[in-house]
């Protein structure tokens, strides 16, 4: 397994960063690209406009592609609310898999309010969404993947169960 890129996608609060960290614990050679960290550098005062989202998502796809070409295994930890960005990664990266963390928005909202560790995610994102900010699933669409390699319902599966499914998938690649 060299140069594999996993895009862990789902609504804010679906468990992307927690799952990414768990995969890395099992497979330490994975490098995690976190959109929340990238934004702090590329857009230090984010507006979350469509143009800005296009730029940062294309940048993260480019970074993942480059690392993959260097035979690094990569996890993209990013909502990727528009399908076209995830499809761009699939088109450009030969060894690519999409993992969809499916979770009802009300559960994501509860998690987001109660989480202690944000790993760089903006705090109060759903509250901001209700106030008009462009939050996926609230003010802007979240386009569910059409054919992800894995779909894990994180409101039903424990972290250990989710990681077991992913590890089984990775053992076949």
N, CA, C and O of each residue as an XYZ file, in Angstrom:
692
protein
N       0.842     -1.172      0.000
C       0.000      0.000      0.000
C       0.889      1.237      0.000
O       1.386      1.661      1.043
N       1.079      1.807     -1.186
C       1.885      3.018     -1.314
C       1.132      4.031     -2.152
O       0.591      3.700     -3.207
N       1.101      5.251     -1.684
C       0.473      6.316     -2.434
C      -1.043      6.300     -2.417
O      -1.677      6.881     -3.297
N      -1.630      5.646     -1.431
C      -3.086      5.592     -1.307
C      -3.595      6.874     -0.663
O      -3.031      7.360      0.317
N      -4.677      7.416     -1.232
C      -5.309      8.596     -0.662
C      -6.729      8.225     -0.252
O      -7.529      7.765     -1.067
N      -7.023      8.432      1.022
C      -8.370      8.239      1.559
C      -8.967      9.607      1.834
O      -8.370     10.414      2.547
N     -10.134      9.874      1.276
C     -10.838     11.109      1.617
C     -11.940     10.715      2.581
O     -12.880     10.011      2.213
N     -11.816     11.174      3.815
C     -12.856     10.948      4.817
C     -13.762     12.170      4.775
O     -13.365     13.272      5.156
N     -14.991     11.951      4.303
C     -15.942     13.038      4.097
C     -17.180     12.826      4.951
O     -17.502     11.698      5.327
N     -17.858     13.896      5.248
C     -19.078     13.860      6.035
C     -19.337     15.242      6.586
O     -18.485     16.128      6.509
N     -20.506     15.417      7.138
C     -20.868     16.704      7.730
C     -19.935     17.072      8.892
O     -19.330     16.186      9.497
N     -19.811     18.365      9.211
C     -19.077     18.735     10.424
C     -19.698     18.019     11.633
O     -20.914     18.043     11.824
N     -18.853     17.391     12.433
C     -19.337     16.664     13.604
C     -19.638     15.204     13.343
O     -20.068     14.494     14.253
N     -19.421     14.730     12.108
C     -19.700     13.321     11.787
C     -18.609     12.381     12.288
O     -18.818     11.169     12.335
N     -17.448     12.918     12.663
C     -16.373     12.093     13.203
C     -15.148     11.987     12.322
O     -14.314     11.110     12.542
N     -15.014     12.851     11.335
C     -13.902     12.754     10.377
C     -12.529     12.776     11.048
O     -11.705     11.893     10.805
N     -12.286     13.761     11.873
C     -10.957     13.883     12.501
C     -10.692     12.748     13.473
O      -9.569     12.250     13.549
N     -11.697     12.336     14.207
C     -11.536     11.225     15.148
C     -11.211      9.936     14.395
O     -10.336      9.175     14.809
N     -11.912      9.695     13.298
C     -11.645      8.497     12.492
C     -10.266      8.600     11.836
O      -9.520      7.621     11.811
N      -9.921      9.775     11.306
C      -8.597      9.956     10.690
C      -7.493      9.653     11.696
O      -6.528      8.961     11.372
N      -7.633     10.167     12.913
C      -6.631      9.898     13.951
C      -6.564      8.406     14.271
O      -5.478      7.866     14.483
N      -7.712      7.742     14.306
C      -7.744      6.304     14.576
C      -7.075      5.504     13.482
O      -6.348      4.553     13.771
N      -7.304      5.868     12.225
C      -6.640      5.175     11.113
C      -5.132      5.361     11.231
O      -4.364      4.420     11.034
N      -4.719      6.571     11.552
C      -3.276      6.831     11.684
C      -2.661      6.021     12.829
O      -1.509      5.598     12.734
N      -3.406      5.806     13.892
C      -2.882      4.969     14.984
C      -2.630      3.546     14.498
O      -1.644      2.921     14.888
N      -3.516      3.033     13.647
C      -3.366      1.679     13.110
C      -2.350      1.610     11.974
O      -1.685      0.591     11.788
N      -2.236      2.699     11.215
C      -1.332      2.765     10.057
C      -0.529      4.058     10.157
O      -0.872      5.051      9.515
N       0.535      4.053     10.957
C       1.282      5.291     11.242
C       1.901      5.971     10.021
O       2.265      7.145     10.087
N       2.024      5.249      8.915
C       2.643      5.867      7.742
C       1.706      6.831      7.007
O       2.147      7.526      6.093
N       0.434      6.887      7.383
C      -0.484      7.834      6.753
C      -0.165      9.254      7.207
O       0.158      9.496      8.370
N      -0.261     10.174      6.274
C      -0.114     11.593      6.535
C      -1.513     12.199      6.458
O      -2.228     11.962      5.485
N      -1.914     12.968      7.456
C      -3.255     13.546      7.479
C      -3.207     15.003      7.011
O      -2.501     15.836      7.579
N      -3.979     15.279      5.959
C      -4.187     16.653      5.504
C      -5.525     17.106      6.065
O      -6.571     16.574      5.693
N      -5.495     18.075      6.946
C      -6.724     18.568      7.570
C      -7.109     19.919      6.957
O      -6.326     20.869      6.966
N      -8.313     19.978      6.435
C      -8.786     21.226      5.833
C      -8.757     22.368      6.845
O      -8.403     23.494      6.494
N      -9.123     22.094      8.085
C      -9.145     23.162      9.090
C      -7.761     23.757      9.301
O      -7.644     24.956      9.556
N      -6.705     22.944      9.201
C      -5.346     23.463      9.348
C      -4.911     24.210      8.090
O      -4.266     25.256      8.174
N      -5.266     23.669      6.924
C      -4.913     24.318      5.660
C      -5.535     25.707      5.567
O      -4.879     26.661      5.150
N      -6.794     25.815      5.956
C      -7.495     27.107      5.888
C      -6.773     28.191      6.673
O      -6.733     29.344      6.244
N      -6.202     27.833      7.819
C      -5.534     28.830      8.667
C      -4.354     29.478      7.948
O      -3.995     30.619      8.239
N      -3.753     28.747      7.007
C      -2.612     29.276      6.270
C      -3.045     29.917      4.957
O      -2.621     31.024      4.627
N      -3.891     29.211      4.213
C      -4.294     29.681      2.892
C      -5.303     30.828      2.981
O      -5.247     31.771      2.192
N      -6.215     30.743      3.935
C      -7.234     31.789      4.106
C      -7.325     32.133      5.595
O      -8.260     31.709      6.275
N      -6.350     32.907      6.104
C      -6.323     33.182      7.546
C      -7.575     33.907      8.060
O      -7.898     33.822      9.245
N      -8.269     34.607      7.183
C      -9.536     35.249      7.541
C     -10.589     34.724      6.565
O     -11.000     35.425      5.640
N     -11.018     33.477      6.787
C     -11.898     32.840      5.795
C     -13.255     33.510      5.678
O     -13.844     33.969      6.656
N     -13.730     33.545      4.423
C     -15.072     34.053      4.146
C     -16.022     32.895      3.832
O     -17.243     33.043      3.893
N     -15.439     31.741      3.496
C     -16.208     30.552      3.109
C     -17.050     30.810      1.860
O     -18.093     30.184      1.668
N     -16.597     31.729      1.018
C     -17.285     31.987     -0.251
C     -17.068     30.798     -1.184
O     -16.191     29.964     -0.958
N     -17.878     30.741     -2.226
C     -17.730     29.648     -3.200
C     -16.348     29.678     -3.843
O     -15.726     28.629     -4.006
N     -15.853     30.867     -4.213
C     -14.527     30.977     -4.830
C     -13.436     30.512     -3.870
O     -12.511     29.798     -4.258
N     -13.559     30.925     -2.619
C     -12.566     30.526     -1.623
C     -12.601     29.008     -1.406
O     -11.550     28.369     -1.355
N     -13.789     28.435     -1.278
C     -13.900     26.975     -1.110
C     -13.284     26.253     -2.301
O     -12.567     25.266     -2.133
N     -13.562     26.742     -3.492
C     -12.994     26.119     -4.701
C     -11.467     26.103     -4.609
O     -10.833     25.089     -4.901
N     -10.889     27.222     -4.207
C      -9.433     27.326     -4.127
C      -8.858     26.379     -3.068
O      -7.894     25.667     -3.348
N      -9.424     26.357     -1.877
C      -8.820     25.539     -0.826
C      -9.032     24.045     -1.087
O      -8.160     23.236     -0.769
N     -10.170     23.672     -1.657
C     -10.375     22.248     -1.954
C      -9.485     21.790     -3.100
O      -8.971     20.672     -3.067
N      -9.293     22.621     -4.103
C      -8.366     22.257     -5.174
C      -6.937     22.154     -4.631
O      -6.166     21.295     -5.058
N      -6.592     23.032     -3.691
C      -5.253     22.991     -3.089
C      -5.040     21.692     -2.310
O      -3.973     21.084     -2.398
N      -6.045     21.268     -1.553
C      -5.868     20.046     -0.765
C      -5.796     18.815     -1.677
O      -5.073     17.862     -1.383
N      -6.546     18.840     -2.779
C      -6.461     17.739     -3.748
C      -5.065     17.710     -4.369
O      -4.474     16.642     -4.526
N      -4.544     18.877     -4.720
C      -3.198     18.943     -5.297
C      -2.145     18.416     -4.314
O      -1.259     17.654     -4.700
N      -2.244     18.819     -3.060
C      -1.276     18.343     -2.061
C      -1.362     16.824     -1.907
O      -0.336     16.147     -1.844
N      -2.574     16.292     -1.846
C      -2.743     14.842     -1.713
C      -2.172     14.123     -2.929
O      -1.503     13.100     -2.789
N      -2.431     14.647     -4.107
C      -1.903     14.054     -5.347
C      -0.376     14.042     -5.323
O       0.245     13.029     -5.643
N       0.220     15.160     -4.947
C       1.680     15.265     -4.903
C       2.272     14.276     -3.906
O       3.240     13.584     -4.219
N       1.698     14.204     -2.709
C       2.194     13.251     -1.707
C       2.012     11.809     -2.192
O       2.878     10.964     -1.969
N       0.906     11.536     -2.841
C       0.660     10.201     -3.381
C       1.715      9.831     -4.418
O       2.200      8.700     -4.442
N       2.062     10.778     -5.266
C       3.101     10.534     -6.280
C       4.458     10.261     -5.643
O       5.322      9.640     -6.262
N       4.647     10.720     -4.418
C       5.879     10.447     -3.661
C       5.749      9.171     -2.829
O       6.565      8.904     -1.947
N       4.701      8.380     -3.127
C       4.413      7.111     -2.441
C       4.064      7.274     -0.975
O       4.294      6.365     -0.177
N       3.517      8.406     -0.618
C       3.025      8.613      0.743
C       1.546      8.287      0.781
O       0.801      8.639     -0.133
N       1.128      7.623      1.823
C      -0.297      7.373      2.044
C      -0.886      8.595      2.742
O      -0.286      9.139      3.669
N      -2.060      9.019      2.293
C      -2.631     10.285      2.732
C      -4.089     10.089      3.143
O      -4.836      9.335      2.520
N      -4.463     10.780      4.195
C      -5.866     10.909      4.573
C      -6.236     12.374      4.398
O      -5.581     13.257      4.951
N      -7.286     12.627      3.626
C      -7.846     13.976      3.537
C      -8.982     14.033      4.554
O      -9.988     13.338      4.415
N      -8.814     14.854      5.558
C      -9.819     15.067      6.601
C     -10.506     16.380      6.271
O     -10.086     17.448      6.716
N     -11.584     16.281      5.474
C     -12.247     17.495      5.002
C     -13.682     17.187      4.616
O     -13.963     16.155      4.006
N     -14.584     18.080      4.972
C     -15.990     17.895      4.637
C     -16.176     17.664      3.147
O     -16.875     16.732      2.749
N     -15.567     18.490      2.326
C     -15.706     18.341      0.878
C     -17.166     18.312      0.472
O     -17.624     17.357     -0.155
N     -17.896     19.357      0.829
C     -19.352     19.315      0.671
C     -19.830     19.195     -0.773
O     -20.948     18.742     -1.020
N     -18.995     19.595     -1.725
C     -19.384     19.470     -3.126
C     -18.716     18.234     -3.734
O     -17.506     18.038     -3.626
N     -19.516     17.439     -4.353
C     -19.066     16.183     -4.956
C     -17.935     16.413     -5.965
O     -17.047     15.572     -6.099
N     -17.964     17.549     -6.674
C     -16.976     17.787     -7.731
C     -15.544     17.786     -7.200
O     -14.622     17.418     -7.928
N     -15.342     18.192     -5.944
C     -13.974     18.204     -5.402
C     -13.496     16.778     -5.131
O     -12.347     16.438     -5.409
N     -14.378     15.956     -4.591
C     -13.998     14.574     -4.331
C     -13.806     13.819     -5.641
O     -12.938     12.952     -5.743
N     -14.620     14.150     -6.644
C     -14.466     13.518     -7.955
C     -13.174     13.978     -8.641
O     -12.558     13.200     -9.369
N     -12.763     15.210     -8.422
C     -11.487     15.691     -8.946
C     -10.346     14.852     -8.369
O      -9.439     14.442     -9.094
N     -10.399     14.602     -7.068
C      -9.362     13.765     -6.444
C      -9.377     12.363     -7.056
O      -8.321     11.803     -7.349
N     -10.547     11.807     -7.244
C     -10.669     10.461     -7.831
C     -10.075     10.441     -9.245
O      -9.429      9.472     -9.641
N     -10.299     11.508     -9.988
C      -9.815     11.604    -11.362
C      -8.293     11.742    -11.426
O      -7.652     11.176    -12.311
N      -7.721     12.493    -10.491
C      -6.292     12.811    -10.545
C      -5.389     11.829     -9.793
O      -4.193     11.746    -10.073
N      -5.959     11.090     -8.845
C      -5.139     10.234     -7.976
C      -5.459      8.777     -8.279
O      -6.572      8.319     -8.022
N      -4.484      8.044     -8.827
C      -4.756      6.656     -9.235
C      -5.221      5.735     -8.108
O      -6.069      4.870     -8.324
N      -4.676      5.916     -6.922
C      -5.045      5.055     -5.797
C      -5.834      5.898     -4.793
O      -5.271      6.478     -3.865
N      -7.153      5.950     -5.003
C      -8.011      6.850     -4.247
C      -9.216      6.088     -3.710
O      -9.758      5.218     -4.392
N      -9.629      6.410     -2.503
C     -10.844      5.829     -1.927
C     -11.560      6.894     -1.115
O     -10.941      7.710     -0.432
N     -12.878      6.861     -1.210
C     -13.720      7.806     -0.490
C     -14.431      7.060      0.638
O     -15.079      6.037      0.417
N     -14.296      7.588      1.838
C     -14.971      7.013      3.006
C     -15.978      8.053      3.490
O     -15.616      9.151      3.911
N     -17.238      7.675      3.417
C     -18.320      8.585      3.789
C     -18.797      8.262      5.194
O     -19.289      7.167      5.465
N     -18.644      9.235      6.082
C     -19.150      9.102      7.443
C     -20.543      9.734      7.466
O     -20.702     10.949      7.580
N     -21.528      8.869      7.356
C     -22.920      9.310      7.284
C     -23.456      9.465      8.703
O     -23.337      8.562      9.531
N     -24.049     10.628      8.964
C     -24.549     10.897     10.311
C     -25.641     11.955     10.205
O     -25.453     12.965      9.526
N     -26.776     11.743     10.861
C     -27.839     12.754     10.825
C     -27.348     14.093     11.364
O     -26.572     14.150     12.318
N     -27.810     15.154     10.742
C     -27.331     16.489     11.113
C     -27.622     16.813     12.578
O     -26.828     17.508     13.213
N     -28.738     16.329     13.133
C     -29.021     16.637     14.538
C     -27.988     16.003     15.466
O     -27.636     16.590     16.489
N     -27.498     14.814     15.120
C     -26.446     14.159     15.910
C     -25.136     14.934     15.744
O     -24.413     15.147     16.718
N     -24.831     15.354     14.515
C     -23.621     16.148     14.272
C     -23.650     17.445     15.079
O     -22.636     17.863     15.638
N     -24.818     18.071     15.134
C     -24.957     19.324     15.891
C     -24.705     19.094     17.376
O     -24.019     19.885     18.024
N     -25.260     18.010     17.916
C     -25.036     17.689     19.337
C     -23.559     17.450     19.610
O     -23.018     17.948     20.597
N     -22.908     16.691     18.740
C     -21.482     16.402     18.917
C     -20.656     17.673     18.853
O     -19.744     17.872     19.656
N     -20.976     18.529     17.899
C     -20.196     19.738     17.687
C     -20.287     20.650     18.905
O     -19.296     21.279     19.276
N     -21.433     20.732     19.519
C     -21.613     21.566     20.711
C     -20.829     21.003     21.893
O     -20.263     21.760     22.682
N     -20.796     19.681     22.016
C     -20.200     19.079     23.205
C     -18.728     18.683     23.058
O     -18.099     18.299     24.044
N     -18.170     18.768     21.856
C     -16.775     18.317     21.714
C     -15.804     19.271     22.387
O     -15.952     20.493     22.359
N     -14.817     18.654     22.984
C     -13.790     19.434     23.671
C     -12.636     19.748     22.734
O     -12.099     20.856     22.740
N     -12.259     18.757     21.926
C     -11.144     18.903     21.002
C     -11.687     19.197     19.612
O     -12.507     18.433     19.101
N     -11.249     20.285     18.990
C     -11.763     20.606     17.661
C     -10.754     20.332     16.556
O     -11.122     20.348     15.382
N      -9.495     20.082     16.894
C      -8.452     19.854     15.899
C      -8.416     20.978     14.860
O      -8.137     20.742     13.685
N      -8.692     22.168     15.297
C      -8.620     23.327     14.420
C      -9.937     23.747     13.798
O      -9.997     24.785     13.140
N     -10.995     22.968     13.988
C     -12.293     23.330     13.407
C     -12.843     24.567     14.102
O     -12.634     24.767     15.298
N     -13.552     25.399     13.333
C     -14.151     26.565     13.975
C     -15.195     26.139     15.005
O     -15.939     25.183     14.788
N     -15.242     26.847     16.110
C     -16.198     26.511     17.169
C     -17.568     27.095     16.847
O     -17.676     28.142     16.209
N     -18.599     26.414     17.292
C     -19.955     26.900     17.113
C     -20.399     26.960     15.665
O     -21.170     27.842     15.287
N     -19.920     26.031     14.853
C     -20.183     26.098     13.414
C     -21.672     26.015     13.076
O     -22.145     26.732     12.195
N     -22.412     25.150     13.766
C     -23.842     25.034     13.458
C     -24.628     26.250     13.954
O     -25.606     26.664     13.331
N     -24.197     26.804     15.061
C     -24.818     28.039     15.547
C     -24.607     29.150     14.515
O     -25.512     29.935     14.232
N     -23.390     29.198     13.960
C     -23.091     30.186     12.920
C     -23.931     29.913     11.672
O     -24.397     30.839     11.009
N     -24.118     28.623     11.362
C     -24.934     28.261     10.207
C     -26.373     28.734     10.353
O     -26.981     29.219      9.399
N     -26.904     28.590     11.550
C     -28.279     29.065     11.803
C     -28.370     30.592     11.710
O     -29.435     31.153     11.453
N     -27.219     31.250     11.926
C     -27.184     32.719     11.836
C     -26.884     33.200     10.414
O     -26.767     34.402     10.175
N     -26.760     32.254      9.466
C     -26.574     32.656      8.079
C     -25.235     32.329      7.464
O     -25.067     32.515      6.258
N     -24.263     31.848      8.237
C     -22.972     31.461      7.674
C     -23.166     30.292      6.709
O     -24.095     29.502      6.876
N     -22.296     30.174      5.699
C     -22.414     29.087      4.724
C     -21.873     27.762      5.269
O     -20.760     27.358      4.933
N     -22.647     27.102      6.096
C     -22.244     25.841      6.729
C     -22.864     24.665      5.965
O     -24.075     24.642      5.747
N     -22.040     23.685      5.557
C     -22.578     22.520      4.850
C     -23.672     21.828      5.655
O     -23.522     21.554      6.846
N     -24.768     21.559      4.970
C     -25.898     20.905      5.612
C     -26.886     21.888      6.213
O     -28.003     21.509      6.565
N     -26.483     23.154      6.334
C     -27.360     24.174      6.912
C     -27.670     25.218      5.840
O     -28.793     25.282      5.341
N     -26.679     26.034      5.486
C     -26.875     27.101      4.500
C     -26.354     26.751      3.106
O     -26.785     27.347      2.119
N     -25.442     25.802      3.017
C     -24.944     25.325      1.718
C     -25.134     23.808      1.683
O     -25.164     23.159      2.729
N     -25.261     23.248      0.488
C     -25.540     21.810      0.404
C     -24.346     20.952      0.797
O     -23.195     21.373      0.679
N     -24.633     19.757      1.261
C     -23.630     18.701      1.375
C     -24.092     17.623      0.410
O     -25.121     16.982      0.623
N     -23.326     17.431     -0.650
C     -23.663     16.432     -1.655
C     -23.079     15.085     -1.235
O     -21.865     14.883     -1.273
N     -23.949     14.179     -0.839
C     -23.490     12.859     -0.405
C     -22.768     12.163     -1.550
O     -23.125     12.351     -2.713
N     -21.759     11.362     -1.232
C     -21.084     10.594     -2.276
C     -22.059      9.634     -2.960
O     -22.959      9.086     -2.324
N     -21.867      9.443     -4.252
C     -22.720      8.528     -5.003
C     -22.245      7.080     -4.873
O     -23.053      6.164     -4.721
N     -20.936      6.888     -4.933
C     -20.376      5.533     -4.883
C     -19.108      5.479     -4.043
O     -18.039      5.158     -4.563
N     -19.205      5.785     -2.764
C     -17.989      5.719     -1.935
C     -17.544      4.274     -1.760
O     -18.346      3.343     -1.839
N     -16.274      4.113     -1.526
C     -15.759      2.766     -1.266
C     -16.304      2.227      0.046
O     -16.546      1.028      0.182
N     -16.496      3.121      1.012
C     -17.077      2.735      2.298
C     -18.059      3.800      2.763
O     -17.832      4.997      2.584
N     -19.148      3.347      3.358
C     -20.075      4.240      4.060
C     -20.210      3.698      5.468
O     -20.530      2.527      5.669
N     -19.963      4.556      6.434
C     -20.070      4.154      7.841
C     -21.043      5.103      8.516
O     -20.853      6.319      8.490
N     -22.080      4.549      9.118
C     -23.063      5.365      9.828
C     -22.540      5.595     11.242
O     -22.657      4.735     12.115
N     -21.963      6.775     11.444
C     -21.275      7.032     12.709
C     -22.215      7.315     13.868
O     -21.762      7.440     15.006
N     -23.490      7.419     13.612
C     -24.433      7.522     14.721
C     -24.793      6.133     15.244
O     -25.356      6.003     16.331
N     -24.468      5.093     14.471
C     -24.784      3.714     14.858
C     -23.540      2.907     15.195
O     -23.573      2.068     16.096
N     -22.450      3.149     14.487
C     -21.212      2.385     14.688
C     -20.320      3.106     15.702
O     -20.195      4.330     15.678
N     -19.712      2.337     16.579
C     -18.733      2.917     17.505
C     -17.461      3.241     16.721
O     -17.293      2.798     15.585
N     -16.583      4.006     17.329
C     -15.300      4.307     16.702
C     -14.553      3.012     16.403
O     -13.978      2.862     15.325
N     -14.557      2.076     17.351
C     -13.854      0.804     17.157
C     -14.438      0.033     15.976
O     -13.697     -0.557     15.190
N     -15.761      0.036     15.852
C     -16.403     -0.650     14.719
C     -16.045      0.024     13.399
O     -15.764     -0.651     12.409
N     -16.055      1.345     13.386
C     -15.698      2.083     12.169
C     -14.262      1.784     11.764
O     -13.976      1.543     10.591
N     -13.363      1.801     12.737
C     -11.952      1.534     12.438
C     -11.746      0.099     11.977
O     -10.900     -0.159     11.120
N     -12.498     -0.826     12.526
C     -12.405     -2.219     12.096
C     -12.774     -2.360     10.621
O     -12.093     -3.058      9.870
N     -13.849     -1.697     10.210
C     -14.283     -1.734      8.805
C     -13.204     -1.118      7.897
O     -12.886     -1.664      6.840
N     -12.658      0.004      8.316
C     -11.633      0.680      7.511
C     -10.353     -0.149      7.450
O      -9.743     -0.272      6.388
N      -9.950     -0.710      8.572
C      -8.732     -1.535      8.598
C      -8.892     -2.765      7.714
O      -7.951     -3.157      7.024
N     -10.063     -3.371      7.725
C     -10.336     -4.510      6.840
C     -10.229     -4.081      5.389
O      -9.635     -4.787      4.574
N     -10.799     -2.931      5.059
C     -10.712     -2.385      3.704
C      -9.243     -2.156      3.319
O      -8.819     -2.536      2.227
N      -8.479     -1.539      4.210
C      -7.077     -1.240      3.916
C      -6.227     -2.499      3.786
O      -5.258     -2.511      3.027
N      -6.569     -3.542      4.506
C      -5.795     -4.786      4.426
C      -5.926     -5.431      3.042
O      -5.083     -6.236      2.645
N      -6.989     -5.070      2.310
C      -7.179     -5.603      0.968
C      -6.491     -4.739     -0.085
O      -6.512     -5.088     -1.265
N      -5.879     -3.617      0.310
C      -5.248     -2.723     -0.666
C      -3.775     -2.571     -0.480
O      -3.129     -1.846     -1.237
